[in-house]
């Protein structure tokens, strides 16, 4: 879990970014539009855009014609994300704690995790 914790603290850093990454990892065969990512996760478009841009910058997703798809830049990144995705359902609290514990702005980041749009269910 050490490599995963380091990856989370250094690269992921926010709960919304983690959620976007896990969504795209889970649905690897499907490209998503910005609006689809926002809708799937209940985020505002701006929040989804920020996370997608950040994930692309660290080499975890690719963009093609305004569609986003999980595509790690190398096997090492892919392996870490695979392990993170497997661990998250069983170790959600330690993973979220790794994000929030190292951040002096953890309250702000925690609130950002819950910037949700209203759904008409």
Backbone as JSON Lines, residues from 0, in Angstrom:
{"i":0,"aa":"X","n":[0.83,-1.2,0.0],"ca":[0.0,0.0,0.0],"c":[0.87,1.26,0.0]}
{"i":1,"aa":"X","n":[2.16,1.13,0.3],"ca":[3.05,2.29,0.33],"c":[3.14,3.02,-1.0]}
{"i":2,"aa":"X","n":[3.33,2.27,-2.09],"ca":[3.4,2.9,-3.42],"c":[2.09,3.58,-3.76]}
{"i":3,"aa":"X","n":[0.99,2.96,-3.37],"ca":[-0.32,3.55,-3.63],"c":[-0.48,4.84,-2.83]}
{"i":4,"aa":"X","n":[-0.11,4.81,-1.55],"ca":[-0.22,6.03,-0.73],"c":[0.62,7.16,-1.28]}
{"i":5,"aa":"X","n":[1.83,6.84,-1.7],"ca":[2.7,7.86,-2.28],"c":[2.07,8.43,-3.55]}
{"i":6,"aa":"X","n":[1.57,7.56,-4.4],"ca":[0.91,7.98,-5.64],"c":[-0.28,8.88,-5.34]}
{"i":7,"aa":"X","n":[-1.08,8.49,-4.37],"ca":[-2.26,9.27,-4.0],"c":[-1.85,10.66,-3.51]}
{"i":8,"aa":"X","n":[-0.89,10.71,-2.59],"ca":[-0.46,12.0,-2.03],"c":[0.2,12.89,-3.07]}
{"i":9,"aa":"X","n":[1.03,12.3,-3.94],"ca":[1.79,13.11,-4.88],"c":[1.05,13.43,-6.18]}
{"i":10,"aa":"X","n":[0.21,12.53,-6.65],"ca":[-0.41,12.7,-7.96],"c":[-1.92,12.95,-7.9]}
{"i":11,"aa":"X","n":[-2.6,12.27,-7.04],"ca":[-4.06,12.38,-7.03],"c":[-4.51,13.59,-6.2]}
{"i":12,"aa":"X","n":[-4.18,13.63,-4.96],"ca":[-4.32,14.8,-4.08],"c":[-5.73,15.25,-3.75]}
{"i":13,"aa":"X","n":[-6.74,14.91,-4.53],"ca":[-8.11,15.31,-4.2],"c":[-9.07,14.15,-4.42]}
{"i":14,"aa":"X","n":[-10.15,14.18,-3.67],"ca":[-11.17,13.14,-3.81],"c":[-11.85,13.22,-5.18]}
{"i":15,"aa":"X","n":[-12.18,14.41,-5.68],"ca":[-12.79,14.45,-7.02],"c":[-11.89,13.85,-8.1]}
{"i":16,"aa":"X","n":[-10.59,14.12,-8.03],"ca":[-9.67,13.57,-9.03],"c":[-9.64,12.05,-8.91]}
{"i":17,"aa":"X","n":[-9.65,11.54,-7.69],"ca":[-9.69,10.09,-7.47],"c":[-10.95,9.49,-8.08]}
{"i":18,"aa":"X","n":[-12.08,10.12,-7.84],"ca":[-13.35,9.6,-8.35],"c":[-13.38,9.58,-9.89]}
{"i":19,"aa":"X","n":[-12.86,10.62,-10.52],"ca":[-12.82,10.65,-11.98],"c":[-11.9,9.55,-12.5]}
{"i":20,"aa":"X","n":[-10.73,9.42,-11.88],"ca":[-9.8,8.37,-12.29],"c":[-10.43,6.99,-12.16]}
{"i":21,"aa":"X","n":[-11.07,6.72,-11.06],"ca":[-11.67,5.4,-10.86],"c":[-12.8,5.14,-11.84]}
{"i":22,"aa":"X","n":[-13.59,6.16,-12.16],"ca":[-14.65,6.01,-13.16],"c":[-14.06,5.63,-14.51]}
{"i":23,"aa":"X","n":[-13.06,6.39,-14.97],"ca":[-12.48,6.11,-16.28],"c":[-11.74,4.77,-16.3]}
{"i":24,"aa":"X","n":[-11.13,4.42,-15.19],"ca":[-10.45,3.11,-15.1],"c":[-11.48,1.98,-15.19]}
{"i":25,"aa":"X","n":[-12.57,2.14,-14.47],"ca":[-13.63,1.12,-14.43],"c":[-14.27,0.92,-15.8]}
{"i":26,"aa":"X","n":[-14.38,1.99,-16.57],"ca":[-15.03,1.97,-17.88],"c":[-14.02,2.19,-19.0]}
{"i":27,"aa":"X","n":[-12.92,1.45,-18.96],"ca":[-11.8,1.68,-19.88],"c":[-12.18,1.61,-21.35]}
{"i":28,"aa":"X","n":[-13.14,0.81,-21.69],"ca":[-13.48,0.64,-23.1],"c":[-14.37,1.76,-23.63]}
{"i":29,"aa":"X","n":[-14.82,2.61,-22.75],"ca":[-15.78,3.65,-23.14],"c":[-15.16,5.04,-23.02]}
{"i":30,"aa":"X","n":[-15.17,5.82,-24.08],"ca":[-14.75,7.22,-23.96],"c":[-15.9,8.04,-23.38]}
{"i":31,"aa":"X","n":[-15.57,9.04,-22.59],"ca":[-16.55,9.9,-21.95],"c":[-16.39,11.33,-22.41]}
{"i":32,"aa":"X","n":[-17.49,12.04,-22.56],"ca":[-17.44,13.49,-22.75],"c":[-17.33,14.13,-21.36]}
{"i":33,"aa":"X","n":[-16.99,15.39,-21.34],"ca":[-16.96,16.14,-20.09],"c":[-18.31,16.05,-19.38]}
{"i":34,"aa":"X","n":[-19.38,16.27,-20.12],"ca":[-20.72,16.25,-19.54],"c":[-21.06,14.88,-18.97]}
{"i":35,"aa":"X","n":[-20.63,13.82,-19.63],"ca":[-20.9,12.46,-19.13],"c":[-20.16,12.19,-17.82]}
{"i":36,"aa":"X","n":[-18.91,12.64,-17.74],"ca":[-18.15,12.47,-16.5],"c":[-18.85,13.23,-15.37]}
{"i":37,"aa":"X","n":[-19.2,14.47,-15.64],"ca":[-19.87,15.29,-14.63],"c":[-21.18,14.64,-14.18]}
{"i":38,"aa":"X","n":[-21.96,14.16,-15.13],"ca":[-23.24,13.54,-14.83],"c":[-23.07,12.25,-14.04]}
{"i":39,"aa":"X","n":[-22.15,11.41,-14.46],"ca":[-21.92,10.13,-13.78],"c":[-21.56,10.32,-12.32]}
{"i":40,"aa":"X","n":[-20.77,11.35,-12.03],"ca":[-20.26,11.56,-10.68],"c":[-21.03,12.62,-9.9]}
{"i":41,"aa":"X","n":[-21.97,13.28,-10.56],"ca":[-22.73,14.32,-9.9],"c":[-21.92,15.58,-9.65]}
{"i":42,"aa":"X","n":[-20.91,15.83,-10.49],"ca":[-20.07,17.01,-10.37],"c":[-20.59,18.12,-11.26]}
{"i":43,"aa":"X","n":[-20.19,19.33,-10.94],"ca":[-20.4,20.43,-11.86],"c":[-19.41,20.26,-13.01]}
{"i":44,"aa":"X","n":[-19.73,20.77,-14.18],"ca":[-18.83,20.64,-15.33],"c":[-17.44,21.2,-15.05]}
{"i":45,"aa":"X","n":[-17.38,22.34,-14.37],"ca":[-16.08,22.95,-14.07],"c":[-15.22,22.02,-13.2]}
{"i":46,"aa":"X","n":[-15.83,21.38,-12.23],"ca":[-15.1,20.46,-11.37],"c":[-14.6,19.27,-12.18]}
{"i":47,"aa":"X","n":[-15.44,18.71,-13.02],"ca":[-15.04,17.58,-13.85],"c":[-13.92,17.98,-14.8]}
{"i":48,"aa":"X","n":[-14.02,19.16,-15.4],"ca":[-12.99,19.64,-16.33],"c":[-11.64,19.77,-15.63]}
{"i":49,"aa":"X","n":[-11.63,20.34,-14.44],"ca":[-10.38,20.49,-13.69],"c":[-9.73,19.14,-13.43]}
{"i":50,"aa":"X","n":[-10.53,18.17,-13.05],"ca":[-9.98,16.84,-12.73],"c":[-9.46,16.15,-13.99]}
{"i":51,"aa":"X","n":[-10.2,16.24,-15.07],"ca":[-9.77,15.62,-16.33],"c":[-8.48,16.24,-16.83]}
{"i":52,"aa":"X","n":[-8.38,17.55,-16.74],"ca":[-7.17,18.24,-17.17],"c":[-5.98,17.8,-16.33]}
{"i":53,"aa":"X","n":[-6.18,17.7,-15.04],"ca":[-5.1,17.29,-14.14],"c":[-4.68,15.84,-14.41]}
{"i":54,"aa":"X","n":[-5.64,14.96,-14.64],"ca":[-5.32,13.56,-14.92],"c":[-4.6,13.41,-16.25]}
{"i":55,"aa":"X","n":[-4.96,14.22,-17.22],"ca":[-4.27,14.19,-18.5],"c":[-2.83,14.67,-18.34]}
{"i":56,"aa":"X","n":[-2.63,15.7,-17.52],"ca":[-1.29,16.26,-17.3],"c":[-0.35,15.27,-16.63]}
{"i":57,"aa":"X","n":[-0.86,14.37,-15.82],"ca":[0.01,13.39,-15.16],"c":[0.08,12.07,-15.93]}
{"i":58,"aa":"X","n":[-0.53,12.03,-17.1],"ca":[-0.37,10.88,-17.97],"c":[-1.27,9.69,-17.68]}
{"i":59,"aa":"X","n":[-2.46,9.98,-17.17],"ca":[-3.38,8.88,-16.86],"c":[-4.55,8.75,-17.82]}
{"i":60,"aa":"X","n":[-4.84,9.81,-18.54],"ca":[-5.93,9.74,-19.51],"c":[-5.49,10.42,-20.8]}
{"i":61,"aa":"X","n":[-6.22,10.12,-21.86],"ca":[-5.98,10.77,-23.13],"c":[-7.29,11.4,-23.61]}
{"i":62,"aa":"X","n":[-7.14,12.44,-24.4],"ca":[-8.29,13.15,-24.95],"c":[-8.24,13.02,-26.46]}
{"i":63,"aa":"X","n":[-9.4,12.73,-27.04],"ca":[-9.51,12.65,-28.49],"c":[-10.89,13.17,-28.88]}
{"i":64,"aa":"X","n":[-10.91,14.28,-29.57],"ca":[-12.17,14.88,-30.04],"c":[-13.14,15.11,-28.88]}
{"i":65,"aa":"X","n":[-12.66,15.74,-27.82],"ca":[-13.47,16.07,-26.65],"c":[-14.02,14.85,-25.92]}
{"i":66,"aa":"X","n":[-13.37,13.71,-26.09],"ca":[-13.73,12.51,-25.35],"c":[-12.51,12.07,-24.55]}
{"i":67,"aa":"X","n":[-12.77,11.62,-23.34],"ca":[-11.71,11.26,-22.41],"c":[-11.75,9.75,-22.16]}
{"i":68,"aa":"X","n":[-10.56,9.18,-22.09],"ca":[-10.46,7.73,-21.87],"c":[-9.24,7.46,-21.0]}
{"i":69,"aa":"X","n":[-9.37,6.49,-20.11],"ca":[-8.24,6.06,-19.29],"c":[-7.18,5.48,-20.21]}
{"i":70,"aa":"X","n":[-5.96,6.0,-20.07],"ca":[-4.86,5.52,-20.89],"c":[-3.55,5.93,-20.2]}
{"i":71,"aa":"X","n":[-3.04,5.08,-19.3],"ca":[-1.81,5.45,-18.59],"c":[-0.63,5.56,-19.54]}
{"i":72,"aa":"X","n":[0.25,6.5,-19.26],"ca":[1.4,6.76,-20.11],"c":[2.41,5.63,-20.1]}
{"i":73,"aa":"X","n":[2.41,4.82,-19.03],"ca":[3.35,3.7,-18.97],"c":[2.8,2.6,-18.07]}
{"i":74,"aa":"X","n":[3.46,1.46,-18.11],"ca":[3.0,0.28,-17.36],"c":[3.06,0.49,-15.85]}
{"i":75,"aa":"X","n":[4.02,1.27,-15.39],"ca":[4.14,1.53,-13.95],"c":[2.92,2.27,-13.44]}
{"i":76,"aa":"X","n":[2.53,3.34,-14.14],"ca":[1.32,4.08,-13.76],"c":[0.1,3.18,-13.83]}
{"i":77,"aa":"X","n":[0.0,2.4,-14.89],"ca":[-1.13,1.5,-15.05],"c":[-1.23,0.5,-13.91]}
{"i":78,"aa":"X","n":[-0.11,-0.03,-13.5],"ca":[-0.08,-1.0,-12.4],"c":[-0.53,-0.38,-11.09]}
{"i":79,"aa":"X","n":[-0.05,0.82,-10.8],"ca":[-0.45,1.5,-9.56],"c":[-1.94,1.79,-9.56]}
{"i":80,"aa":"X","n":[-2.47,2.26,-10.68],"ca":[-3.9,2.56,-10.75],"c":[-4.72,1.28,-10.65]}
{"i":81,"aa":"X","n":[-4.26,0.2,-11.26],"ca":[-4.95,-1.09,-11.13],"c":[-5.03,-1.5,-9.66]}
{"i":82,"aa":"X","n":[-3.92,-1.38,-8.94],"ca":[-3.9,-1.76,-7.52],"c":[-4.77,-0.83,-6.69]}
{"i":83,"aa":"X","n":[-4.75,0.46,-7.02],"ca":[-5.59,1.42,-6.32],"c":[-7.07,1.09,-6.54]}
{"i":84,"aa":"X","n":[-7.44,0.8,-7.76],"ca":[-8.84,0.47,-8.08],"c":[-9.29,-0.79,-7.35]}
{"i":85,"aa":"X","n":[-8.41,-1.75,-7.21],"ca":[-8.76,-2.99,-6.48],"c":[-8.86,-2.73,-4.98]}
{"i":86,"aa":"X","n":[-8.01,-1.87,-4.46],"ca":[-7.97,-1.61,-3.02],"c":[-9.09,-0.68,-2.56]}
{"i":87,"aa":"X","n":[-9.51,0.23,-3.4],"ca":[-10.46,1.27,-2.98],"c":[-11.76,0.74,-2.37]}
{"i":88,"aa":"X","n":[-12.42,-0.24,-2.97],"ca":[-13.67,-0.7,-2.34],"c":[-13.47,-1.29,-0.94]}
{"i":89,"aa":"X","n":[-12.31,-1.86,-0.68],"ca":[-12.04,-2.5,0.62],"c":[-11.37,-1.56,1.61]}
{"i":90,"aa":"X","n":[-10.67,-0.54,1.09],"ca":[-9.88,0.32,1.96],"c":[-10.17,1.8,1.7]}
{"i":91,"aa":"X","n":[-11.41,2.1,1.55],"ca":[-11.83,3.47,1.21],"c":[-11.35,4.5,2.24]}
{"i":92,"aa":"X","n":[-11.56,4.22,3.52],"ca":[-11.19,5.19,4.55],"c":[-9.68,5.44,4.58]}
{"i":93,"aa":"X","n":[-8.82,4.41,4.57],"ca":[-7.38,4.71,4.54],"c":[-6.96,5.47,3.28]}
{"i":94,"aa":"X","n":[-7.57,5.16,2.16],"ca":[-7.22,5.86,0.92],"c":[-7.65,7.32,0.99]}
{"i":95,"aa":"X","n":[-8.86,7.57,1.43],"ca":[-9.32,8.95,1.56],"c":[-8.5,9.7,2.61]}
{"i":96,"aa":"X","n":[-8.12,9.0,3.68],"ca":[-7.28,9.61,4.71],"c":[-5.92,10.01,4.16]}
{"i":97,"aa":"X","n":[-5.38,9.2,3.25],"ca":[-4.09,9.53,2.63],"c":[-4.2,10.84,1.85]}
{"i":98,"aa":"X","n":[-5.34,11.09,1.25],"ca":[-5.55,12.34,0.52],"c":[-5.67,13.5,1.5]}
{"i":99,"aa":"X","n":[-6.48,13.33,2.51],"ca":[-6.81,14.44,3.4],"c":[-5.75,14.73,4.46]}
{"i":100,"aa":"X","n":[-4.97,13.73,4.88],"ca":[-4.04,13.92,5.99],"c":[-2.82,14.76,5.64]}
{"i":101,"aa":"X","n":[-2.38,14.75,4.42],"ca":[-1.17,15.47,4.03],"c":[-1.45,16.88,3.54]}
{"i":102,"aa":"X","n":[-2.67,17.28,3.51],"ca":[-3.04,18.53,2.87],"c":[-3.42,19.59,3.9]}
{"i":103,"aa":"X","n":[-2.7,20.7,3.94],"ca":[-3.08,21.77,4.87],"c":[-4.44,22.38,4.55]}
{"i":104,"aa":"X","n":[-4.9,22.18,3.32],"ca":[-6.22,22.68,2.92],"c":[-7.24,21.55,2.9]}
{"i":105,"aa":"X","n":[-7.09,20.58,3.78],"ca":[-7.92,19.38,3.7],"c":[-9.41,19.66,3.87]}
{"i":106,"aa":"X","n":[-9.75,20.63,4.65],"ca":[-11.18,20.94,4.81],"c":[-11.75,21.42,3.47]}
{"i":107,"aa":"X","n":[-11.0,22.32,2.81],"ca":[-11.46,22.82,1.51],"c":[-11.57,21.68,0.51]}
{"i":108,"aa":"X","n":[-10.58,20.81,0.48],"ca":[-10.6,19.69,-0.46],"c":[-11.73,18.72,-0.14]}
{"i":109,"aa":"X","n":[-12.01,18.53,1.14],"ca":[-13.11,17.65,1.52],"c":[-14.43,18.24,1.03]}
{"i":110,"aa":"X","n":[-14.61,19.53,1.19],"ca":[-15.82,20.19,0.71],"c":[-15.91,20.08,-0.81]}
{"i":111,"aa":"X","n":[-14.78,20.25,-1.5],"ca":[-14.77,20.12,-2.96],"c":[-15.23,18.74,-3.41]}
{"i":112,"aa":"X","n":[-14.97,17.75,-2.59],"ca":[-15.38,16.39,-2.94],"c":[-16.89,16.27,-3.02]}
{"i":113,"aa":"X","n":[-17.59,17.18,-2.37],"ca":[-19.04,17.1,-2.33],"c":[-19.73,18.22,-3.09]}
{"i":114,"aa":"X","n":[-19.0,18.86,-4.0],"ca":[-19.62,19.84,-4.9],"c":[-20.4,19.06,-5.94]}
{"i":115,"aa":"X","n":[-21.61,18.84,-5.65],"ca":[-22.45,18.02,-6.52],"c":[-23.54,18.88,-7.14]}
{"i":116,"aa":"X","n":[-23.92,18.51,-8.33],"ca":[-25.05,19.17,-8.94],"c":[-26.33,18.48,-8.47]}
{"i":117,"aa":"X","n":[-27.41,19.17,-8.53],"ca":[-28.68,18.55,-8.16],"c":[-29.17,17.7,-9.31]}
{"i":118,"aa":"X","n":[-29.58,16.52,-8.97],"ca":[-30.14,15.62,-9.98],"c":[-31.65,15.57,-9.82]}
{"i":119,"aa":"X","n":[-32.31,15.45,-10.93],"ca":[-33.77,15.29,-10.9],"c":[-34.09,13.83,-11.06]}
{"i":120,"aa":"X","n":[-34.0,13.1,-9.97],"ca":[-34.25,11.64,-10.02],"c":[-35.72,11.32,-9.97]}
